[in-house]
Amino acid sequence: MALLASKANPRFKALLARLRPSGTRRTETLLLGGKLIEAWAEVRGTPSGRRLRPALWLRLDQAVPHPLEAQLGLDTLVLGEALMRDLAEAGSPPEHALLMDLAPDPAGPLPRRVIGAWGIQDPGNLGAVLRSAAAFGFQEALLGPGCADPFSPRALRGSMGAAFLLPVRRVDRLEPDAGRWFALDGGPGAVPLAEADLSEPLRLWVGNEGHGWAGVELPPALRRLAIPTRGVESLNAAVAAGIACYEADRRLRA
């Protein structure tokens, strides 16, 4: 079993190069820490879980082997502390990491309930949107321009793997299909959440954390949807998405 201790090691340099691409150019990512690896293992049989295919196990020098390490039957690289810290971009290096091949975005018709994010720049906010959508029965996520990369190692770790709770595909524009399309927005002409028809097929979008949908040309088929508030001008994007996802699921169950 190989031990890598030098940053000049060609294998370590090659590993860093494999993780350098981002966004739509990303073909590989890293699951950092045993808890995140275990979270992926719980959903690896689902469509979103199968999008990530294990390629190489990475273990911190002197760390006890993880049970999944043997189960997956992968080659293992043992890294010195400095190398694992650099790889994880964290002060405290994880004991385990799993290099994953990332399959292309899904294609084909959209499912019955879809969450959309447009310009959500903070990985934590994006992860919260995805987790809320998955918790309330949404089946896929669309990510518009300006969104954080949900498959970056830091984003996956920060959101505890929200990106493999439901399929994620990126889109360049808003192209409504026959479903009901709503953009969460409290501006003039917005339909109050209580009055909106949230029946399926439903496509629910949340805009940028700071300026919402300002500067974005919304198609006529996409209606603005407001969540009435008291004493505050607006809600956090992830909070608003969670409330709307819950309401849609509550009505479906009713």
C-alpha positions in Angstrom: 0.0 0.0 0.0 1.5 3.3 -1.2 2.4 6.0 1.3 2.6 9.5 -0.1 4.5 12.0 2.1 5.9 14.6 -0.3 3.9 17.3 -2.2 6.3 16.8 -5.1 5.2 13.2 -5.5 3.8 12.8 -9.1 0.9 10.8 -7.9 -0.2 13.5 -5.5 0.2 16.2 -8.2 -1.9 14.1 -10.5 -4.6 13.8 -7.8 -4.7 17.5 -7.4 -5.0 18.0 -11.1 -7.9 15.6 -11.3 -9.8 17.7 -8.8 -9.0 21.1 -10.3 -11.9 21.4 -12.8 -15.1 22.9 -11.5 -18.7 23.4 -12.5 -19.7 21.6 -15.8 -16.1 20.7 -16.4 -15.9 18.6 -13.2 -15.6 14.9 -13.8 -14.3 13.9 -10.4 -14.8 15.0 -6.8 -13.8 14.0 -3.3 -15.9 12.9 -0.3 -14.1 14.2 2.8 -14.5 12.3 6.1 -16.1 9.0 7.1 -19.5 10.5 7.9 -19.9 11.9 4.4 -18.7 8.7 2.8 -21.3 6.8 4.9 -24.0 9.2 3.9 -23.2 8.5 0.2 -23.2 4.7 0.9 -26.7 4.9 2.3 -28.0 6.2 -1.1 -25.6 4.6 -3.5 -28.4 2.5 -5.0 -30.5 5.5 -5.9 -30.2 7.4 -9.2 -28.6 10.4 -7.5 -26.3 8.1 -5.5 -25.2 6.2 -8.6 -24.1 9.4 -10.3 -21.0 9.2 -8.0 -18.8 6.1 -8.7 -16.0 5.3 -6.2 -12.5 5.3 -7.8 -9.8 5.5 -5.1 -9.7 5.4 -1.3 -7.5 7.9 0.5 -6.5 7.2 4.1 -4.5 9.4 6.6 -1.3 7.9 7.7 -1.8 5.9 11.0 -5.6 6.0 10.7 -7.6 2.9 11.3 -9.1 1.5 8.1 -12.7 2.2 7.6 -15.1 -0.8 7.1 -16.3 0.6 3.7 -12.7 0.6 2.5 -12.6 -3.2 2.2 -16.2 -3.5 1.0 -15.7 -1.2 -2.0 -12.6 -3.1 -3.1 -10.7 -0.1 -4.2 -7.0 0.7 -4.3 -5.9 2.8 -1.3 -3.4 5.6 -1.0 -2.1 6.5 2.4 -1.3 10.2 2.7 0.8 12.1 5.2 -0.9 14.7 7.3 0.3 17.7 5.3 -0.9 16.1 2.1 -4.3 15.2 3.4 -4.7 18.7 4.8 -3.9 20.3 1.5 -6.3 17.9 -0.3 -9.1 18.7 2.0 -8.3 22.5 2.2 -9.0 22.2 5.9 -7.1 22.9 9.1 -7.8 19.4 10.5 -7.2 16.6 7.9 -9.9 13.9 7.7 -8.9 10.4 8.4 -10.6 9.1 5.2 -11.5 10.5 1.8 -13.0 8.9 -1.3 -12.2 10.0 -4.8 -15.4 9.7 -7.0 -16.0 9.7 -10.7 -18.9 12.0 -11.5 -21.3 11.0 -14.3 -22.8 13.6 -16.6 -26.0 15.6 -15.7 -29.3 13.6 -16.1 -31.3 14.2 -19.2 -34.9 13.6 -20.4 -38.3 14.8 -19.1 -38.5 16.4 -15.7 -40.2 14.5 -12.9 -43.4 15.6 -11.1 -41.8 17.9 -8.5 -38.6 19.9 -9.3 -36.7 22.6 -7.2 -34.8 25.2 -9.1 -32.0 27.5 -7.9 -30.9 30.6 -9.9 -27.7 32.3 -8.8 -27.4 30.8 -5.4 -23.8 31.5 -4.7 -23.2 30.2 -1.2 -22.6 26.4 -1.1 -24.3 26.3 2.3 -27.4 28.0 1.0 -27.5 25.7 -2.0 -27.1 22.7 0.2 -29.9 23.8 2.4 -32.2 24.3 -0.6 -31.4 20.8 -1.9 -31.9 19.2 1.5 -35.2 20.9 2.1 -36.4 19.8 -1.4 -35.4 16.2 -0.8 -37.0 16.2 2.6 -40.4 17.2 1.1 -40.5 14.9 -1.8 -39.0 16.9 -4.6 -37.4 14.6 -7.2 -34.8 16.7 -9.0 -33.0 20.0 -8.9 -32.2 22.4 -11.7 -29.3 24.8 -11.2 -29.2 28.0 -13.3 -26.2 30.3 -14.0 -24.3 31.6 -11.1 -25.0 28.7 -8.7 -22.3 27.3 -6.5 -20.8 24.0 -7.7 -22.7 21.4 -5.6 -20.1 18.7 -6.3 -17.0 20.6 -5.1 -15.4 18.7 -2.2 -16.0 21.6 0.2 -19.7 22.1 -0.9 -20.3 18.4 -0.5 -18.8 18.4 3.0 -20.5 21.6 4.1 -24.0 20.3 3.0 -23.4 16.7 4.1 -23.9 15.4 0.6 -27.1 17.3 -0.3 -26.1 16.9 -4.0 -26.6 13.2 -3.9 -30.0 13.3 -2.2 -31.7 14.0 -5.5 -30.6 14.3 -9.2 -29.0 17.6 -10.1 -28.8 19.1 -13.6 -27.6 22.4 -14.8 -29.5 24.7 -17.2 -28.6 27.9 -19.1 -32.1 29.4 -19.3 -35.6 29.1 -18.0 -37.6 27.1 -20.6 -41.0 26.2 -19.0 -42.6 22.9 -20.0 -46.2 22.0 -19.3 -45.8 22.1 -15.6 -46.6 24.9 -13.1 -43.6 27.2 -12.9 -43.1 29.6 -9.9 -40.3 31.9 -8.9 -40.2 32.8 -5.2 -40.4 36.6 -5.1 -42.3 39.1 -3.1 -42.5 41.8 -5.7 -45.6 43.4 -7.4 -47.9 40.9 -9.0 -46.7 38.0 -7.0 -49.3 35.3 -6.0 -49.5 34.7 -2.2 -48.4 31.2 -1.4 -51.8 30.3 0.2 -53.5 31.1 -3.1 -51.2 29.5 -5.6 -51.9 26.2 -7.3 -49.0 24.0 -6.2 -50.3 20.8 -7.7 -48.1 18.6 -9.9 -46.2 18.9 -12.2 -44.5 21.7 -10.2 -41.3 23.6 -10.8 -40.4 25.8 -7.9 -37.5 28.3 -8.3 -35.6 30.4 -5.8 -33.4 33.3 -6.8 -30.1 34.8 -5.7 -29.5 35.4 -2.0 -28.9 39.2 -2.4 -30.9 40.5 -5.3 -33.4 37.7 -6.0 -34.6 37.9 -9.7 -33.4 41.4 -10.4 -32.0 41.5 -14.0 -33.4 38.1 -14.9 -36.0 38.0 -17.7 -38.7 35.6 -16.5 -40.8 33.9 -19.2 -44.5 34.7 -19.2 -45.3 31.2 -18.1 -43.4 31.6 -14.9 -45.4 33.2 -12.1 -44.0 35.1 -9.1 -44.8 33.5 -5.8 -44.8 35.4 -2.5 -44.5 34.2 1.1 -46.1 37.0 3.2 -44.0 38.1 6.2 -44.4 40.4 9.2 -41.8 42.9 10.2 -39.1 41.8 7.8 -38.7 42.6 4.1 -37.7 39.2 2.9 -36.6 35.7 3.9 -33.3 33.9 3.4 -33.5 32.1 0.1 -33.0 28.6 1.6 -35.7 29.3 4.3 -38.2 30.5 1.6 -37.5 27.4 -0.5 -38.0 25.2 2.5 -41.4 26.8 3.4 -42.7 26.5 -0.2 -41.5 22.9 -0.5 -43.2 22.0 2.7 -46.4 23.7 1.7 -46.5 21.9 -1.7 -45.9 18.5 0.1 -48.5 19.3 2.7 -51.2 19.9 0.1 -50.3 16.8 -1.8 -50.6 14.7 1.3 -53.9 16.3 2.2 
